[in-house]
Amino acid sequence: MRYTDAPATRCEVFVAAAAALVWEIVTDIEAPAHFSPELRRTEWLDGAVAPAPGARFAGHNQHPVLGTWRTVSQITELDPERAFAWCVLDADGRFGTAAPDPAEPMATWRFALAPQAGGTLLRQTVRIGPGRSGLSAAIDRMPEKEEHLVAHRLRELREGMHATLNGIKAAAERRQQAL
C-alpha cells in the first residue's frame, strides 16, 4: 500500500457500559493521552472548552524515531453517542509547508459507538494523509521502502488504538459499575 492510497486501519472493542458513559470518555480530548503510547497531552485552542464541529485542539506527541511535535486537530463530526471525528493538521509546518486546511489532513481519526445488548461496541479508525506527515517525510528519504514504511506505521497506529480502546473500556466499565 502506498501513502497516496489513503491507507487506513481500525480496531474495535466491546465495552460493558452504556453508550452515554463511553461517549463522555471518547469526547474528552484529554482521555487518549492517558492510554496512547504516542499522544502525551492535549489542550483546547481558540477559546474552545468542549467538542463542537470546527473546534480545534492541540496534540503534543512523542515517538522514538520522529521525536516530539505538536499537531492541531479540528473536529469534523460530532453525532452524540454515535460518532466523533477530527482531522489532524500540520499547522506548524513540521513536515513541510504549514497545512492548516482540514481538506489536507495528516490523518483523520474517528470513534464510532454502537449500542448493543449489555453495552457498546466502540470502533476507532484512522486514515493517513493526504497531507504531509512524519510518514511522508520518511518516504521522501527512502522511497523504495514506501510500502514497508506504510505497513509499519499502520501497525504502530493499531497498537496505539488497541491501548486507547482498552483504556477507554476500563474507564467506562469502572464508571458503569459505580452506578
ROTIVEX-217537 format. One record per residue: residue in one letter; x, z, y of N, C-alpha, C in turn. Coordinates in steps of 0.05 Angstrom, whole numbers, padded with zeros to 5 digits, always signed. Layout:
<pts>
aXZYXZYXZY ...
</pts>
This chain:
<pts>
m+00017+00000-00023+00000+00000+00000+00018+00000+00025 r+00009-00015+00045+00024-00017+00070+00010-00002+00092 y+00025+00005+00113+00015+00020+00135-00009+00005+00148 t-00007-00021+00150-00028-00037+00163-00053-00038+00146 d-00052-00028+00121-00076-00027+00104-00094-00004+00110 a-00086+00013+00130-00101+00037+00137-00104+00055+00113 p-00081+00063+00101-00083+00080+00076-00098+00106+00082 a-00112+00115+00061-00128+00139+00064-00127+00155+00038 t-00135+00179+00040-00138+00196+00016-00159+00217+00022 r-00168+00230+00001-00189+00251+00004-00186+00272-00018 c-00196+00295-00012-00197+00317-00031-00224+00331-00027 e-00233+00345-00047-00258+00360-00045-00257+00385-00061 v-00274+00404-00054-00276+00429-00067-00304+00439-00066 f-00313+00453-00086-00340+00466-00085-00335+00494-00074 v-00351+00501-00054-00349+00527-00041-00375+00542-00047 a-00373+00565-00060-00396+00582-00066-00405+00597-00041 a-00414+00582-00021-00423+00594+00004-00442+00574+00017 a-00459+00584+00034-00478+00567+00048-00463+00548+00067 a-00475+00525+00072-00462+00505+00089-00457+00516+00117 a-00475+00534+00127-00472+00545+00154-00446+00561+00155 l-00439+00576+00134-00414+00592+00134-00390+00573+00133 v-00391+00553+00116-00369+00534+00114-00366+00520+00140 w-00387+00512+00153-00386+00498+00179-00372+00515+00200 e-00377+00540+00201-00364+00557+00221-00334+00556+00218 i-00324+00555+00194-00295+00554+00189-00284+00526+00194 v-00298+00506+00185-00289+00478+00188-00287+00471+00217 t-00305+00480+00234-00304+00473+00262-00288+00492+00280 d-00275+00512+00267-00257+00529+00282-00230+00515+00281 i-00221+00503+00303-00197+00487+00303-00172+00503+00296 e-00174+00529+00298-00150+00546+00292-00148+00551+00261 a-00170+00549+00247-00170+00556+00218-00150+00540+00202 p-00148+00513+00204-00130+00499+00187-00101+00508+00190 a-00093+00517+00213-00065+00526+00217-00059+00551+00199 h-00079+00565+00191-00074+00588+00173-00068+00578+00144 f-00075+00554+00137-00073+00545+00110-00054+00521+00107 s-00051+00505+00127-00036+00480+00125-00006+00485+00124 p+00008+00469+00108+00037+00471+00108+00051+00458+00132 e+00035+00442+00147+00047+00427+00169+00037+00435+00196 l+00011+00440+00199-00001+00448+00224+00005+00477+00229 r+00017+00483+00252+00025+00511+00258+00006+00525+00277 r-00005+00511+00296-00025+00523+00314-00039+00502+00330 t-00062+00510+00341-00078+00491+00357-00088+00505+00382 e-00096+00489+00401-00107+00500+00426-00125+00479+00439 w-00147+00489+00450-00165+00471+00465-00152+00460+00490 l-00159+00436+00498-00148+00423+00522-00171+00417+00541 d-00164+00412+00566-00183+00403+00586-00207+00422+00591 g-00203+00448+00586-00224+00467+00590-00244+00469+00568 a-00240+00454+00546-00258+00457+00523-00255+00484+00510 v-00277+00495+00499-00276+00520+00485-00289+00519+00458 a-00302+00497+00452-00316+00494+00427-00318+00464+00420 p-00322+00458+00395-00324+00430+00387-00348+00415+00400 a-00342+00392+00410-00362+00374+00422-00351+00346+00421 p-00368+00326+00418-00357+00298+00418-00341+00293+00444 g-00317+00283+00440-00299+00277+00462-00281+00300+00470 a-00287+00325+00461-00269+00347+00466-00242+00343+00454 r-00221+00353+00467-00194+00349+00457-00180+00375+00452 f-00162+00375+00432-00146+00398+00427-00118+00389+00419 a-00098+00407+00424-00070+00401+00417-00065+00413+00389 g-00049+00399+00374-00039+00410+00348-00009+00411+00349 h+00002+00433+00341+00031+00437+00340+00039+00437+00311 n+00056+00418+00304+00063+00412+00276+00093+00416+00271 q+00099+00421+00245+00126+00423+00237+00129+00410+00209 h+00150+00395+00205+00155+00381+00180+00185+00382+00175 p+00194+00386+00150+00223+00388+00145+00239+00363+00152 v+00227+00340+00152+00241+00315+00159+00236+00307+00188 l+00211+00309+00196+00203+00300+00223+00208+00320+00245 g+00213+00345+00238+00217+00366+00258+00191+00377+00269 t+00191+00383+00294+00166+00394+00307+00156+00374+00328 w+00130+00374+00331+00117+00356+00350+00089+00366+00357 r+00079+00355+00379+00052+00361+00388+00036+00336+00386 t+00011+00339+00378-00008+00317+00379-00031+00325+00396 v-00047+00306+00404-00072+00311+00418-00094+00299+00400 s-00114+00314+00394-00136+00304+00377-00161+00303+00394 q-00178+00284+00389-00203+00281+00402-00225+00280+00382 i-00245+00297+00386-00268+00298+00367-00284+00273+00370 t-00289+00260+00347-00304+00235+00347-00331+00237+00333 e-00335+00258+00318-00360+00262+00303-00366+00291+00300 l-00390+00299+00306-00399+00327+00304-00428+00327+00296 d-00433+00329+00270-00460+00329+00259-00464+00356+00246 p-00476+00376+00259-00477+00404+00249-00483+00406+00219 e-00465+00421+00206-00467+00428+00178-00465+00403+00160 r-00456+00381+00171-00454+00356+00155-00426+00343+00158 a-00417+00338+00183-00392+00324+00187-00378+00332+00213 f-00352+00333+00211-00335+00340+00234-00310+00322+00232 a-00305+00305+00252-00283+00287+00251-00268+00286+00278 w-00242+00279+00276-00226+00276+00300-00204+00256+00295 c-00195+00243+00316-00172+00225+00314-00148+00239+00327 v-00125+00234+00315-00100+00246+00325-00085+00225+00341 l-00078+00232+00365-00065+00214+00384-00036+00222+00389 d-00019+00203+00395+00008+00209+00403+00009+00208+00434 a-00005+00227+00446-00007+00227+00475+00019+00231+00489 d+00039+00243+00475+00065+00249+00488+00085+00227+00483 g+00078+00207+00467+00096+00185+00461+00119+00192+00443 r+00115+00211+00426+00137+00220+00407+00145+00197+00389 f+00127+00180+00381+00133+00159+00361+00132+00131+00373 g+00135+00129+00399+00134+00103+00413+00122+00107+00440 t+00109+00087+00451+00096+00089+00476+00072+00108+00473 a+00068+00126+00493+00046+00144+00492+00020+00129+00487 a+00004+00140+00468-00020+00126+00459-00044+00145+00460 p-00056+00150+00483-00078+00168+00485-00105+00156+00479 d-00106+00131+00470-00131+00117+00464-00141+00123+00436 p-00166+00134+00434-00177+00140+00407-00180+00115+00389 a-00179+00092+00401-00181+00067+00385-00155+00061+00370 e-00133+00075+00377-00107+00071+00364-00095+00098+00355 p-00110+00112+00337-00100+00138+00329-00077+00137+00309 m-00061+00158+00309-00041+00161+00288-00055+00166+00261 a-00077+00180+00263-00092+00187+00238-00121+00195+00247 t-00139+00193+00228-00166+00202+00232-00173+00221+00210 w-00182+00244+00217-00189+00265+00197-00219+00271+00198 r-00229+00279+00174-00258+00284+00173-00264+00305+00151 f-00281+00323+00158-00293+00341+00139-00322+00333+00135 a-00331+00332+00110-00359+00326+00104-00369+00349+00086 l-00393+00359+00093-00405+00381+00078-00431+00370+00065 a-00435+00378+00040-00460+00370+00026-00471+00395+00012 p-00493+00405+00021-00505+00428+00007-00511+00422-00022 q-00505+00440-00039-00511+00437-00068-00522+00464-00078 a-00533+00464-00101-00543+00489-00113-00520+00509-00115 g-00524+00532-00103-00504+00553-00104-00481+00550-00084 g-00482+00531-00066-00460+00529-00047-00459+00502-00033 t-00435+00494-00027-00430+00470-00011-00406+00454-00022 l-00410+00428-00025-00387+00411-00031-00374+00404-00005 l-00348+00410-00003-00332+00405+00021-00312+00384+00015 r-00312+00362+00030-00293+00340+00027-00277+00337+00052 q-00251+00332+00049-00234+00326+00072-00221+00299+00067 t-00221+00282+00087-00209+00255+00085-00190+00251+00108 v-00171+00234+00104-00153+00225+00125-00147+00196+00122 r-00147+00182+00144-00139+00153+00144-00115+00152+00164 i-00094+00139+00155-00069+00137+00171-00071+00112+00188 g-00062+00115+00213-00060+00092+00231-00086+00085+00245 p-00087+00064+00259-00067+00043+00262-00045+00049+00282 g-00048+00070+00298-00027+00077+00318-00001+00086+00305 r+00020+00085+00321+00046+00094+00311+00047+00124+00305 s+00063+00130+00285+00066+00158+00277+00095+00162+00267 g+00100+00186+00257+00126+00190+00244+00130+00172+00220 l+00108+00166+00206+00110+00148+00183+00118+00120+00192 s+00105+00110+00213+00112+00083+00222+00141+00082+00232 a+00151+00104+00244+00179+00105+00253+00198+00104+00229 a+00191+00118+00207+00207+00117+00183+00207+00089+00171 i+00183+00076+00171+00181+00049+00160+00199+00029+00177 d+00200+00034+00203+00217+00017+00220+00246+00019+00211 r+00255+00043+00203+00283+00047+00195+00288+00036+00166 m+00267+00036+00149+00270+00028+00121+00247+00011+00112 p+00244-00013+00124+00221-00029+00117+00218-00037+00088 e+00241-00038+00074+00240-00045+00046+00228-00022+00029 k+00225+00001+00040+00214+00024+00026+00185+00032+00035 e+00173+00013+00050+00147+00020+00062+00126+00030+00042 e+00123+00017+00019+00103+00026+00000+00109+00054-00011 h+00134+00059-00016+00143+00086-00025+00138+00107-00003 l+00145+00100+00021+00141+00119+00043+00111+00126+00047 v+00094+00105+00046+00066+00109+00050+00055+00127+00027 a+00063+00120+00002+00053+00136-00021+00063+00165-00019 h+00088+00169-00010+00099+00196-00007+00083+00212+00014 r+00078+00199+00036+00063+00213+00058+00035+00219+00049 l+00022+00201+00035-00005+00207+00025-00005+00231+00006 r+00016+00233-00011+00019+00256-00029+00022+00282-00013 e+00039+00281+00008+00043+00305+00025+00016+00313+00038 l+00002+00293+00048-00024+00299+00061-00044+00311+00042 r-00045+00300+00017-00063+00311-00003-00056+00340-00010 e-00030+00346-00012-00022+00374-00017-00031+00392+00005 g-00028+00383+00030-00037+00399+00053-00067+00402+00053 m-00081+00381+00046-00111+00382+00045-00120+00401+00023 h-00107+00401+00000-00114+00420-00021-00111+00448-00011 a-00088+00454+00002-00083+00481+00013-00104+00488+00033 t-00111+00470+00051-00131+00475+00072-00158+00480+00060 l-00166+00463+00042-00193+00466+00029-00194+00492+00013 n-00174+00499-00002-00174+00524-00017-00175+00548+00002 g-00161+00546+00025-00162+00568+00044-00190+00571+00056 i-00203+00548+00063-00230+00549+00074-00249+00560+00053 k-00246+00551+00028-00263+00561+00006-00261+00591+00004 a-00236+00602+00003-00233+00631+00000-00245+00646+00023 a-00241+00636+00048-00252+00650+00071-00282+00649+00071 a-00294+00626+00065-00323+00623+00065-00335+00641+00043 e-00323+00641+00020-00334+00657-00002-00332+00687+00003 r-00310+00695+00017-00309+00723+00025-00332+00730+00045 r-00337+00712+00064-00358+00717+00083-00385+00718+00069 q-00389+00699+00050-00414+00698+00035-00419+00725+00019 q-00398+00735+00007-00400+00759-00008-00406+00783+00009 a-00397+00782+00034-00400+00805+00053-00429+00806+00063 l-00444+00785+00059-00472+00784+00070-00491+00801+00052 
</pts>
